[in-house]
């Protein structure tokens, strides 16, 4: 594969190189490993698709613009590989070694000068054997003063520390990182103050017309398609307590998420043979589609704002039982999608900061 080749990408395909998308409606691509985005990014004609990302939805064609180490992923890997730095412990060892070498040289010069002055000027007794004795003494002094075992002892100590950390499920990529992290007083994480695992979970639904939270989640699950492996659809379906409840419904038609309409829609048949239309998507879109009373629309807007302040993403769900447009008759307008997080580390008074 070389720049200029035409590549077709579709659901489940790993993008083989950096592409400039030139044909197709849209594609939803998971590039979390490259950019850190928790949700797939919507791509259209003219956008770039990065090598190593995974297509979650859609189908498009693109022209190769970079391969190998010239791709976005390749350049990032080269920067990481070349970001080597000497640790504080290594700097301290070098300073100690240099200091001892200088001290040894100064002492050797002083003792050699004294011995030469004593043998030549005072005793007037200088021979080749005396010169060899002086040289031997200087070599012994220099070799003994250089701490050649210090790097080995340091490496063994760090290796034992890495072994102890591995038992606590911590991965150590470089031994010097143990000493560096030991000197950190404050760990600055991302702007949300959390370390994300890039996993979505469904929060407790806020009900407006539905009578039971599982009724709302079931409606959202029916407006999803597990085969597409969409992150939000998977989270909604996984939150359903009784997975067998889906088996009683038959999906007749499914319209996947579109960045223009900002929602999914499914036409399903319930166990009694009744046709239902269910949709889920952006709350404002669901409100415009369902046209609820003004007070309900205001409550939806307020709930979305409160969820956004907490860092949660809100989804609206609506259902129609008469075959018409889904209305606010039976399901909730919200399913909270939030990240699985790890508690932020405790802060101590800083003396050195490391930001990630």
C-alpha positions as CSV (number, residue, x, y, z in Angstrom):
1,X,0.0,0.0,0.0
2,X,1.4,3.3,-1.1
3,X,0.1,7.0,-1.1
4,X,-2.5,7.4,-3.8
5,X,-4.1,4.0,-3.4
6,X,-7.9,3.9,-2.9
7,X,-9.1,2.0,0.2
8,X,-12.7,1.1,1.1
9,X,-13.4,1.0,4.8
10,X,-16.6,-0.4,6.5
11,X,-17.9,-1.7,9.8
12,X,-15.2,-3.6,11.8
13,X,-12.3,-2.7,9.6
14,X,-9.0,-1.4,11.0
15,X,-7.9,1.6,9.0
16,X,-4.7,0.4,7.4
17,X,-3.1,3.9,6.7
18,X,-3.8,7.6,7.0
19,X,-6.7,8.2,4.6
20,X,-8.4,11.3,3.1
21,X,-12.0,10.3,2.7
22,X,-13.3,11.0,-0.8
23,X,-16.5,9.1,-1.2
24,X,-19.4,7.9,1.0
25,X,-22.1,9.3,3.3
26,X,-20.4,9.0,6.6
27,X,-18.3,6.8,8.9
28,X,-18.1,6.5,12.7
29,X,-14.5,5.7,13.7
30,X,-13.2,4.8,17.1
31,X,-9.8,6.6,17.4
32,X,-9.6,6.6,21.2
33,X,-6.2,4.9,21.2
34,X,-4.8,7.9,19.2
35,X,-6.7,11.0,20.4
36,X,-8.2,9.9,23.7
37,X,-11.8,10.6,22.6
38,X,-14.2,8.4,24.5
39,X,-16.7,8.2,21.7
40,X,-16.3,7.4,18.0
41,X,-15.7,10.4,15.8
42,X,-18.1,11.0,12.9
43,X,-16.3,11.4,9.6
44,X,-17.5,12.8,6.3
45,X,-16.0,13.5,2.9
46,X,-12.8,15.5,3.2
47,X,-11.9,14.3,6.7
48,X,-8.9,12.2,7.6
49,X,-9.1,8.7,9.0
50,X,-6.0,7.7,11.0
51,X,-4.1,4.4,10.7
52,X,-4.9,2.0,13.6
53,X,-8.4,3.3,14.3
54,X,-11.5,1.1,14.0
55,X,-14.6,1.7,11.9
56,X,-17.7,1.4,14.1
57,X,-20.4,2.5,11.6
58,X,-20.8,3.5,8.0
59,X,-18.9,2.8,4.8
60,X,-16.6,5.2,2.9
61,X,-13.7,5.3,0.4
62,X,-10.5,7.1,1.0
63,X,-7.2,7.8,-0.7
64,X,-4.0,6.9,1.1
65,X,-2.0,10.0,2.2
66,X,0.6,8.4,4.5
67,X,1.9,5.0,5.5
68,X,4.2,3.5,8.1
69,X,6.2,5.9,10.2
70,X,4.7,8.8,8.3
71,X,1.2,8.2,9.6
72,X,-0.2,10.0,12.7
73,X,0.2,6.9,14.8
74,X,3.8,6.4,13.4
75,X,4.8,9.9,14.2
76,X,3.4,9.6,17.7
77,X,5.3,6.3,18.3
78,X,8.5,7.9,17.0
79,X,8.1,10.9,19.4
80,X,7.5,8.5,22.3
81,X,10.5,6.4,21.4
82,X,12.7,9.4,21.2
83,X,11.5,11.0,24.4
84,X,14.2,9.5,26.5
85,X,15.5,11.6,29.5
86,X,18.0,11.0,32.2
87,X,16.3,10.5,35.6
88,X,17.1,12.3,38.8
89,X,18.7,9.2,40.2
90,X,21.0,8.8,37.2
91,X,22.0,12.4,37.4
92,X,22.8,12.0,41.1
93,X,24.9,8.9,40.4
94,X,26.8,10.7,37.6
95,X,27.5,13.7,40.0
96,X,28.7,11.4,42.8
97,X,30.9,9.5,40.4
98,X,32.4,12.7,38.9
99,X,33.0,14.1,42.3
100,X,34.8,11.0,43.5
101,X,37.0,10.9,40.4
102,X,38.0,14.5,40.8
103,X,38.8,14.0,44.5
104,X,40.8,10.8,43.6
105,X,42.8,12.7,40.9
106,X,43.6,15.6,43.3
107,X,44.7,13.2,46.0
108,X,46.8,11.2,43.5
109,X,48.5,14.4,42.3
110,X,49.3,15.5,45.8
111,X,50.7,12.2,46.8
112,X,52.7,11.8,43.6
113,X,54.1,15.3,44.0
114,X,55.1,14.7,47.6
115,X,56.7,11.3,46.8
116,X,58.7,12.7,43.9
117,X,59.8,15.8,45.9
118,X,60.9,13.5,48.8
119,X,62.8,11.0,46.6
120,X,64.5,13.5,44.3
121,X,65.0,16.7,46.3
122,X,65.3,15.5,49.8
123,X,66.7,11.9,49.6
124,X,68.2,12.2,46.1
125,X,67.3,8.6,45.7
126,X,65.2,8.1,42.6
127,X,64.9,5.0,40.5
128,X,62.7,3.2,38.0
129,X,61.3,0.9,40.7
130,X,60.1,4.0,42.6
131,X,58.3,5.2,39.5
132,X,56.5,1.9,39.1
133,X,55.4,1.9,42.7
134,X,53.9,5.4,42.4
135,X,52.1,4.4,39.2
136,X,50.7,1.2,40.9
137,X,49.5,3.2,43.9
138,X,47.8,5.8,41.6
139,X,46.0,3.1,39.7
140,X,44.7,1.4,42.8
141,X,43.5,4.7,44.2
142,X,41.6,5.6,41.0
143,X,40.0,2.2,40.6
144,X,39.0,2.0,44.3
145,X,37.5,5.5,44.3
146,X,35.2,5.0,41.3
147,X,31.8,3.4,42.4
148,X,31.5,0.9,39.5
149,X,28.9,-1.1,41.4
150,X,26.5,1.8,42.0
151,X,24.6,1.5,38.7
152,X,24.2,-2.3,39.2
153,X,22.9,-1.8,42.8
154,X,20.5,0.9,41.5
155,X,19.2,-1.3,38.7
156,X,18.6,-4.2,41.1
157,X,16.8,-2.0,43.6
158,X,14.5,-0.6,40.9
159,X,13.9,-4.1,39.6
160,X,12.7,-5.2,43.0
161,X,10.5,-2.2,43.2
162,X,9.0,-3.0,39.8
163,X,8.3,-6.6,41.0
164,X,6.5,-5.2,44.1
165,X,4.4,-2.8,41.9
166,X,3.5,-5.6,39.5
167,X,1.9,-7.5,42.4
168,X,-0.3,-4.4,42.9
169,X,-1.3,-4.5,39.2
170,X,0.9,-1.5,38.2
171,X,2.8,-1.7,34.9
172,X,6.3,-0.2,35.0
173,X,7.6,0.6,31.4
174,X,10.9,2.1,32.6
175,X,12.8,1.4,35.8
176,X,13.7,5.0,36.2
177,X,9.9,5.8,36.4
178,X,9.7,4.3,39.9
179,X,12.2,6.9,41.3
180,X,10.5,9.7,39.3
181,X,7.0,8.8,40.6
182,X,8.4,8.4,44.1
183,X,9.3,12.1,44.0
184,X,5.9,13.3,42.9
185,X,3.8,15.2,45.4
186,X,0.9,16.1,43.1
187,X,-0.3,14.1,40.1
188,X,-2.1,16.3,37.6
189,X,-4.5,14.2,35.5
190,X,-6.8,15.3,32.6
191,X,-9.0,18.3,32.9
192,X,-11.9,16.3,34.4
193,X,-9.7,15.2,37.3
194,X,-10.3,11.5,36.5
195,X,-8.4,8.7,34.8
196,X,-10.8,7.2,32.3
197,X,-10.9,3.5,31.2
198,X,-12.8,4.5,28.0
199,X,-15.9,2.4,29.2
200,X,-19.4,3.7,29.2
201,X,-22.1,2.9,31.8
202,X,-25.7,3.7,32.0
203,X,-26.9,5.8,34.8
204,X,-30.3,5.8,36.5
205,X,-33.0,7.0,34.0
206,X,-34.9,10.2,34.7
207,X,-38.5,9.3,33.9
208,X,-41.1,11.7,32.4
209,X,-43.7,9.5,30.9
210,X,-42.5,6.0,31.7
211,X,-43.5,4.3,34.9
212,X,-40.5,2.0,35.4
213,X,-36.8,2.6,34.8
214,X,-36.4,-0.8,33.1
215,X,-39.2,0.2,30.7
216,X,-37.2,3.2,29.6
217,X,-34.0,1.1,29.2
218,X,-35.9,-1.6,27.3
219,X,-37.1,1.1,24.9
220,X,-33.6,2.4,24.4
221,X,-32.3,-1.2,23.9
222,X,-34.9,-1.8,21.2
223,X,-33.7,1.3,19.4
224,X,-30.2,-0.1,19.4
225,X,-28.4,-2.8,17.3
226,X,-25.9,-4.9,19.1
227,X,-24.4,-6.1,15.9
228,X,-23.1,-2.6,15.1
229,X,-20.9,-2.6,18.3
230,X,-21.7,1.0,18.9
231,X,-20.4,2.1,22.3
232,X,-23.6,3.8,23.4
233,X,-25.9,1.0,22.1
234,X,-23.7,-1.6,23.9
235,X,-24.0,0.3,27.2
236,X,-27.8,0.6,26.9
237,X,-28.3,-3.0,26.1
238,X,-25.9,-4.1,28.9
239,X,-27.9,-2.1,31.5
240,X,-31.0,-4.2,30.8
241,X,-31.5,-6.5,33.7
242,X,-33.5,-9.1,31.8
243,X,-31.8,-9.7,28.5
244,X,-34.5,-12.2,27.6
245,X,-37.0,-9.4,27.4
246,X,-35.5,-8.5,24.0
247,X,-36.3,-11.9,22.6
248,X,-40.1,-11.2,22.6
249,X,-39.6,-8.3,20.2
250,X,-38.8,-8.5,16.5
251,X,-37.0,-5.6,14.9
252,X,-38.6,-4.9,11.5
253,X,-36.5,-1.9,10.5
254,X,-33.6,-0.1,12.0
255,X,-32.2,3.3,11.1
256,X,-28.6,3.8,12.5
257,X,-27.3,6.9,14.0
258,X,-26.9,9.8,11.6
259,X,-24.9,12.9,12.5
260,X,-27.5,15.0,10.8
261,X,-30.6,13.6,12.5
262,X,-28.7,12.8,15.7
263,X,-30.8,9.8,16.6
264,X,-31.5,6.1,15.9
265,X,-34.9,4.8,15.1
266,X,-36.3,1.2,15.1
267,X,-39.6,-0.3,14.1
268,X,-40.3,-3.4,16.2
269,X,-43.2,-5.8,16.8
270,X,-44.0,-6.7,20.4
271,X,-45.0,-10.2,21.6
272,X,-48.7,-9.4,20.9
273,X,-47.9,-8.5,17.3
274,X,-48.3,-4.8,17.9
275,X,-46.1,-2.4,15.9
276,X,-44.0,0.1,17.8
277,X,-41.6,2.9,16.7
278,X,-38.9,3.8,19.1
279,X,-36.2,6.4,18.8
280,X,-33.3,7.5,21.0
281,X,-30.7,10.3,20.5
282,X,-29.9,13.9,21.4
283,X,-32.5,15.1,24.0
284,X,-33.2,18.3,22.0
285,X,-33.9,16.3,18.9
286,X,-36.2,13.9,20.8
287,X,-38.1,16.9,22.3
288,X,-38.6,18.5,18.9
289,X,-39.8,15.2,17.5
290,X,-42.2,14.3,20.4
291,X,-43.4,17.8,21.0
292,X,-44.2,17.4,24.7
293,X,-45.9,20.1,26.8
294,X,-43.9,23.2,27.6
295,X,-43.4,22.3,31.2
296,X,-42.0,18.9,30.3
297,X,-39.7,20.4,27.7
298,X,-38.4,22.8,30.3
299,X,-37.8,20.0,32.8
300,X,-35.9,18.1,30.1
301,X,-33.7,21.1,29.3
302,X,-33.0,21.6,33.0
303,X,-32.1,17.9,33.6
304,X,-29.7,17.9,30.6
305,X,-28.0,21.0,32.0
306,X,-27.6,19.3,35.4
307,X,-26.2,16.1,33.9
308,X,-23.8,18.1,31.7
309,X,-22.5,19.9,34.8
310,X,-21.6,16.5,36.3
311,X,-19.9,15.3,33.1
312,X,-22.6,12.9,32.0
313,X,-24.0,12.6,28.5
314,X,-27.8,12.7,28.2
315,X,-29.9,10.7,25.8
316,X,-33.6,11.0,25.0
317,X,-35.9,8.0,24.4
318,X,-39.4,8.1,23.0
319,X,-41.9,5.5,21.8
320,X,-45.0,5.5,19.6
321,X,-47.6,2.7,19.8
322,X,-49.8,3.8,16.9
323,X,-47.2,3.6,14.1
324,X,-46.8,7.4,13.9
325,X,-43.9,9.5,15.1
326,X,-42.6,8.6,18.5
327,X,-44.2,10.6,21.2
328,X,-43.8,11.4,24.9
329,X,-46.3,8.7,25.9
330,X,-44.4,5.9,27.5
331,X,-40.6,6.3,27.8
332,X,-38.1,8.6,29.4
333,X,-36.2,11.4,27.8
334,X,-32.9,10.6,29.4
335,X,-30.4,7.9,29.9
336,X,-27.2,9.1,31.4
337,X,-24.0,7.8,29.8
338,X,-20.9,8.4,32.0
339,X,-17.3,7.2,32.0
340,X,-16.0,4.5,34.4
341,X,-13.4,6.5,36.5
342,X,-10.7,5.8,38.9
343,X,-10.6,8.2,42.0
344,X,-8.1,10.9,41.6
345,X,-4.9,10.7,43.8
346,X,-4.8,12.5,47.1
347,X,-3.0,15.9,46.8
348,X,0.0,16.7,49.1
349,X,1.9,20.0,49.3
350,X,3.9,20.2,46.1
351,X,7.6,20.3,45.7
352,X,7.7,18.8,42.2
353,X,4.9,18.5,39.7
354,X,4.3,16.0,37.0
355,X,1.4,16.6,34.5
356,X,-0.1,13.9,32.4
